[in-house]
Amino acid sequence: MTPLHRKRLQYWFAAGVVVIAAAAWLRPSWMHSRAVRDALVADTLDESDLAETSLRTLSATEAQRLWDTGRLGHRRALLLDWISRRDHLASGPMDADWNQVGSRWLLEAAGDPDLELRTRALGGWRDLASPESARALRTLLEDADSEVRRLGLQTLRHRGGTNQIDWVLPRLDDSDPSVALAADAVLRQWTGIDSGLRLSRVLPNANSLVKPELSDTDRDAIRTATRQWRERFPNSDPTGRWVPDPPRRLPTTEFVLEDLQGRPVKSASLRGKRVLLNLWATWCPACLIEFPVLDALQRRHPEDLVVLGISLDSPHGTEPAEGPLDDAALRDLRKTVGTIAARHRLGFSVLLDPERRIGRRFNGGELPTQVLLDRDGWVRRRFVGGRSLETWEALLEDADRPAVSTAGGIKSGEAIGSGPTR
C-alpha cells in the first residue's frame, strides 16, 4: 500500500468515526422528535406512552402542542403527568416551565367537555384566589349536567367560604333535588347552622338513573330550609348579573364501524344530528342497567339524535382483539352482542369495536362511557356512568348552544380530523 493510499484510508476511517459518533449523538434527539411527531397525529395517548424514554423529556412547548390537539387521551395523560411532576419532583428550570403551562391546563380543564378531566383539574387546585379560577368554578354551578353542579358544590364546600354564599343560594332551587341538598350541605358546613336536611334520608337512592320521587313531606322540608337560608342572608344577591362562560368543545376524527348486520356506519354521515356514543360491553352490568334510559331518549328524538351503542366486546373477553377478526369469530361476536341487544329491545343502533380503536380514542377503559357529539361532530360531553332522562334532555339542549373550541390552532368551522379511521 502506497503512502497516498494509506493516507486516504486513514482519512476515510476518521470521517467514518466522526459520522458514527455524530449519528450516535443525534439519535436520541431524532428519536425524540419522531416520537413527538407521532404523538401529535395519534388518536390516543396515555400515561404509558409518556413514560417511554422518547417522550419522557418533553419540553413545555412540546407538551403544549400535544395539549392543543384537543384529543381526550392527550389532555388526560398530560394533566396527570404534570400533576405527578408538581407533587413529586423537585422544581427546576424545566419544571418551572411545566408549572406555567400546567397551571393554564388546570384552569382550562375545569371547563373541559371531559368530566373526568374536570374532576382531576379541580382536585389539583390549591386555592380560589384568582378571578379566573373563581369564574371557572362558578360556571360549574350553572352547568347543564347535575353531576357537574354537584362537583362544583363539592369543591366549594372544601375550598370556598361565606363570601361565595351568593353562588350557592340559587342551587337551593335546583331542578335536581340532590343538587339542592348538596347546596344545603355547603351552607351548613360554612355557617355551622343545621337545617336538618340530609341527602341520605331524603334521597336514599340519589344515584339512580330514574329520577326519585320526593314525598310531600320532603318537598316541604326542602322549601322550608330554602326559605330559612334566604332569611338568614337577606342582603345576598343570588341572581345578580352573572353570565356563565360558554360551553367548550373538542375536535375528533371521523370513524367507521360495522353494525350487527355487517353494514358500515360512518360518523361523517351523521352530521346535522346530535350523536351519543355509548361505549358498553355485555360483561358490564352497569351498562345494561342504563339501556332503558338511552332507548327512551332515542325514541323521544328520532329525527335529531342518533344513539350509537358501541360494543367493546371481543373474543378475548375484557381484552381487546389484537387485529381484525376472521369471519367465524366475527359471526360469533355478532350473535353474542345481538342476543343482548334483542333481549333489551334496543331502539338504537349497536356497533362493534372489538379492537377498541374508538374505545381507546374516547378513554373507554371504564364502562359505560358516554360521549356526546354536537351537530358538527365536535365532542361536547364525555363522562363515565349514566344520567337520568331529564339530565340527558338538558345535555342535548346544551349541545346546541354556541361553543368555543378548547383546541389551540383549531377554529370553529374548520375541517375536523384526518379522515375516517376504521
C-alpha positions in Angstrom: 0.0 0.0 0.0 1.5 3.3 -1.0 1.7 6.2 1.4 -1.0 8.0 -0.6 -3.4 5.1 -0.3 -2.6 4.8 3.4 -3.3 8.5 3.9 -6.7 8.2 2.1 -7.6 5.2 4.1 -6.9 7.0 7.3 -8.9 10.0 6.1 -12.0 7.8 5.3 -11.6 5.9 8.6 -11.5 9.2 10.6 -14.5 10.5 8.6 -16.4 7.3 9.3 -15.7 7.6 13.0 -17.0 11.2 13.0 -20.2 10.2 11.2 -20.9 7.3 13.5 -20.2 9.5 16.6 -22.5 12.2 15.2 -25.2 9.7 14.5 -25.0 8.3 18.0 -25.1 11.7 19.5 -28.0 12.9 17.4 -30.0 9.6 17.5 -31.8 10.4 20.9 -32.8 13.8 19.7 -34.0 12.4 16.4 -36.0 9.6 18.1 -37.5 12.2 20.5 -38.6 14.4 17.6 -40.1 11.5 15.8 -42.0 10.4 19.0 -43.4 13.9 19.3 -44.5 14.0 15.7 -46.1 10.5 16.0 -47.9 11.6 19.2 -49.3 14.7 17.5 -51.1 12.7 14.9 -52.0 9.8 17.1 -55.7 9.3 18.1 -54.7 8.1 21.5 -52.1 8.9 24.1 -51.9 7.6 27.7 -49.5 7.7 30.7 -47.6 4.6 29.5 -46.8 6.5 26.3 -45.4 9.4 28.2 -43.4 7.0 30.4 -41.4 5.9 27.3 -37.9 7.3 27.1 -38.6 9.1 23.8 -41.3 11.2 25.4 -40.0 11.4 29.0 -38.1 14.6 28.3 -40.9 16.7 26.8 -40.3 20.4 26.9 -43.1 22.7 28.0 -43.5 23.9 24.4 -43.9 20.3 23.1 -46.3 19.4 25.8 -48.4 22.4 25.0 -48.5 21.3 21.3 -49.8 17.9 22.4 -52.4 19.6 24.7 -53.6 21.8 21.8 -54.5 18.8 19.7 -57.7 18.8 21.8 -57.7 15.0 21.9 -59.1 13.4 25.0 -56.3 11.0 25.7 -53.6 13.5 25.2 -55.1 16.0 27.6 -55.7 13.4 30.3 -52.2 11.9 30.1 -50.5 15.3 30.1 -52.5 16.7 33.0 -51.9 13.6 35.1 -48.2 13.7 34.2 -47.9 17.4 35.2 -49.7 16.8 38.5 -47.3 14.0 39.2 -44.3 16.2 38.4 -45.6 19.1 40.5 -46.4 16.9 43.5 -43.4 14.6 43.5 -40.4 16.2 41.7 -38.1 18.9 42.8 -38.6 22.2 41.0 -36.0 23.0 38.3 -35.8 25.1 35.1 -37.8 22.6 33.1 -40.3 22.0 35.9 -40.8 25.8 36.2 -41.8 25.9 32.5 -44.1 22.9 33.0 -45.6 24.6 36.1 -46.5 27.6 33.9 -48.3 25.6 31.2 -49.7 23.1 33.8 -51.4 25.9 35.7 -53.0 27.1 32.5 -54.2 23.5 31.9 -55.8 23.3 35.3 -57.8 26.4 34.6 -58.8 25.3 31.1 -59.6 21.7 32.1 -62.1 23.0 34.8 -64.5 23.7 31.9 -63.4 20.7 29.7 -66.1 18.6 27.9 -64.5 15.6 29.6 -65.9 15.3 33.2 -63.0 13.1 34.3 -60.6 15.9 33.3 -62.7 18.5 35.1 -62.6 16.4 38.3 -58.8 15.9 38.0 -58.3 19.6 37.5 -60.4 20.7 40.4 -58.6 18.2 42.6 -55.3 19.9 41.6 -56.5 23.4 42.5 -54.8 24.8 45.6 -56.8 27.9 46.1 -59.5 30.0 44.5 -57.6 33.3 44.8 -57.5 34.3 41.1 -60.6 35.8 39.4 -60.1 33.2 36.6 -60.4 30.2 38.9 -63.4 31.8 40.7 -65.2 32.3 37.4 -64.4 28.8 36.2 -65.8 27.3 39.4 -68.9 29.5 39.4 -69.6 28.4 35.8 -69.7 24.8 37.0 -72.6 25.7 39.2 -74.6 26.7 36.2 -73.8 23.6 34.1 -76.5 21.6 32.3 -75.3 18.4 34.0 -76.5 18.0 37.6 -73.3 15.9 38.3 -71.2 18.8 37.3 -73.2 21.2 39.5 -72.7 18.8 42.4 -69.0 18.7 41.6 -68.8 22.4 41.8 -70.6 22.5 45.1 -68.3 19.8 46.5 -65.3 21.8 45.5 -66.8 24.9 47.1 -67.6 23.0 50.3 -64.0 22.2 51.0 -62.2 25.2 49.4 -64.7 28.1 49.5 -66.1 30.3 52.2 -69.0 32.5 53.1 -68.0 35.1 50.5 -69.4 32.7 47.9 -72.8 32.3 49.5 -74.4 34.2 46.6 -73.2 31.4 44.3 -74.7 28.7 46.4 -78.2 30.1 47.2 -79.6 29.7 43.7 -78.8 26.0 43.8 -81.3 25.6 46.6 -83.9 25.9 43.9 -82.2 23.4 41.6 -84.4 21.2 39.4 -82.4 18.2 40.8 -83.2 17.8 44.5 -79.8 16.1 45.1 -78.1 19.4 44.0 -80.4 21.4 46.3 -79.4 19.1 49.2 -75.7 19.4 48.3 -76.1 23.2 48.4 -77.7 22.9 51.8 -74.7 20.8 53.0 -72.3 23.5 51.8 -74.1 26.2 53.7 -74.4 24.0 56.8 -70.6 23.4 56.8 -69.7 27.1 56.2 -72.1 28.5 58.8 -72.4 25.7 61.4 -76.2 26.1 61.2 -78.0 22.8 60.7 -81.2 22.9 58.7 -82.0 19.3 59.5 -81.8 18.1 55.8 -79.8 15.1 54.9 -79.2 13.6 51.4 -79.2 10.0 52.7 -82.6 10.5 54.3 -84.4 12.5 51.7 -82.9 10.7 48.6 -81.5 7.3 49.7 -81.3 6.3 46.0 -79.9 9.6 44.7 -77.5 7.8 42.3 -80.3 6.0 40.5 -80.8 6.7 36.8 -84.5 7.1 37.5 -85.2 10.5 39.0 -86.5 9.8 42.5 -89.9 11.0 43.5 -90.0 13.1 46.7 -92.7 12.8 49.3 -94.7 15.9 50.1 -93.0 15.9 53.5 -89.6 16.0 52.0 -90.6 18.7 49.4 -91.9 20.8 52.3 -88.7 20.3 54.2 -86.5 21.5 51.3 -88.7 24.5 50.7 -88.7 25.4 54.4 -84.9 25.1 54.6 -84.5 27.2 51.5 -86.7 29.9 52.9 -84.8 29.9 56.2 -81.4 30.2 54.4 -82.6 33.2 52.4 -83.9 34.8 55.5 -80.5 34.4 57.2 -78.8 36.1 54.3 -81.3 38.9 53.3 -78.6 41.1 51.7 -77.4 38.4 49.4 -77.9 38.8 45.6 -78.3 35.2 44.3 -79.2 36.4 40.8 -77.0 39.4 40.2 -75.7 39.9 36.7 -73.7 36.8 36.4 -73.3 35.3 32.9 -71.5 31.9 32.8 -68.8 31.1 30.4 -70.0 29.5 27.1 -69.6 25.7 26.8 -66.5 24.2 25.2 -66.0 21.6 22.6 -63.2 19.4 21.4 -62.4 18.0 17.9 -62.4 14.4 16.9 -61.6 12.4 13.8 -64.2 10.6 11.7 -64.6 6.8 12.2 -66.3 3.9 10.5 -67.7 0.8 12.4 -69.9 -2.1 11.4 -73.3 -2.8 12.9 -74.6 -6.2 13.8 -75.6 -6.9 10.2 -72.1 -6.0 9.0 -73.1 -2.7 7.4 -70.6 0.2 7.8 -71.8 3.2 9.8 -69.8 6.4 9.1 -69.8 9.1 11.6 -69.4 11.7 8.8 -72.8 10.7 7.5 -74.5 11.8 10.8 -73.6 15.5 10.5 -76.6 17.7 11.3 -77.7 15.5 14.1 -76.5 15.2 17.7 -74.8 11.8 18.2 -74.5 10.0 21.5 -71.8 7.3 21.7 -72.5 4.8 24.4 -69.4 2.6 25.0 -70.5 -0.6 26.6 -69.9 -4.4 26.9 -72.0 -7.4 27.6 -69.9 -8.2 30.7 -70.6 -4.8 32.2 -73.8 -4.9 34.4 -73.9 -1.1 34.8 -74.0 -0.8 31.0 -77.1 -2.9 30.8 -78.9 -1.0 33.6 -78.9 2.3 31.6 -80.2 0.8 28.3 -83.9 1.8 29.1 -82.9 5.4 29.6 -80.9 5.6 26.3 -83.7 3.8 24.4 -86.3 6.2 25.7 -84.0 9.1 24.8 -83.7 7.8 21.2 -87.4 7.3 20.9 -88.0 10.9 22.1 -85.7 12.3 19.4 -86.0 10.1 16.3 -85.1 12.9 13.9 -82.3 14.9 15.5 -80.5 12.4 17.7 -78.6 9.2 16.9 -77.6 6.9 19.8 -74.8 4.5 18.8 -74.2 1.7 21.3 -70.6 0.8 20.6 -69.9 -2.6 22.0 -66.3 -3.2 23.1 -66.8 -6.9 23.4 -64.1 -9.2 21.8 -63.4 -12.9 21.6 -60.9 -12.3 24.4 -63.4 -11.1 26.9 -62.2 -8.0 28.7 -59.1 -7.8 26.5 -59.3 -6.1 23.0 -58.7 -8.1 19.8 -55.2 -7.7 18.5 -56.3 -7.4 14.9 -59.3 -7.8 12.6 -61.4 -10.8 13.4 -61.8 -13.7 10.9 -65.3 -14.5 9.6 -66.1 -17.2 12.2 -65.1 -15.0 15.2 -67.0 -12.1 13.8 -70.2 -14.2 13.4 -69.9 -15.4 17.0 -69.4 -11.9 18.3 -72.4 -10.5 16.4 -74.5 -13.3 17.8 -73.3 -12.7 21.4 -73.8 -8.9 21.2 -77.0 -9.3 19.2 -78.6 -11.5 21.8 -78.2 -8.9 24.5 -79.5 -6.1 22.2 -82.5 -8.2 21.3 -83.2 -9.1 24.9 -83.3 -5.4 25.8 -85.3 -4.5 22.7 -82.9 -1.6 21.9 -84.3 1.0 19.6 -80.9 2.4 18.7 -78.0 1.1 16.5 -75.4 -1.2 18.0 -71.9 -1.2 16.5 -68.9 -3.4 17.1 -65.4 -2.3 18.1 -63.6 -5.5 19.1 -60.1 -3.8 18.7 -61.3 -0.9 20.8 -59.9 1.7 18.5 -62.8 4.0 19.1 -63.0 2.9 22.7 -59.3 3.9 23.3 -59.8 7.2 21.5 -62.5 8.2 24.0 -60.8 6.8 27.1 -63.3 4.0 27.3 -61.4 2.0 29.9 -64.2 2.3 32.5 -67.7 1.5 31.3 -70.2 2.7 30.5 -68.6 5.8 28.9 -70.8 8.4 27.2 -69.6 10.8 24.5 -72.0 13.4 23.2 -71.2 15.0 19.8 -72.9 18.1 18.5 -74.4 18.5 15.1 -70.9 19.5 13.6 -69.2 16.4 15.0 -67.4 18.0 18.0 -67.2 16.5 21.4 -69.4 18.3 23.9 -69.5 15.8 26.7 -67.6 12.8 27.9 -68.2 11.1 31.2 -68.5 7.6 32.8 -71.8 6.3 34.1 -75.4 7.0 33.4 -77.7 10.0 33.6 -81.5 10.4 34.2 -83.7 11.1 31.2 -84.2 14.7 32.4 -80.5 15.3 32.6 -80.0 13.9 29.1 -82.6 16.3 27.8 -80.7 19.2 29.4 -77.4 18.0 27.9 -79.0 17.7 24.4 -80.3 21.2 24.6 -76.9 22.4 25.9 -75.1 20.7 22.9 -77.0 23.2 20.6 -75.6 26.2 22.4 -72.8 28.1 20.7 -69.5 26.8 22.0 -65.8 27.8 21.9 -63.0 25.4 20.9 -60.6 24.3 23.5 -58.1 23.1 21.0 -55.3 25.5 20.1 -55.0 26.3 16.4 -58.4 24.8 15.6 -61.1 27.3 14.8 -64.8 26.8 14.6 -65.8 25.8 11.1 -62.5 24.1 10.1 -62.4 20.6 8.9 -62.0 18.1 11.8 -59.6 15.3 11.8 -57.7 13.5 9.0 -60.4 11.3 7.6 -62.2 8.1 8.6 -60.4 5.6 10.9 -61.5 2.0 10.8 
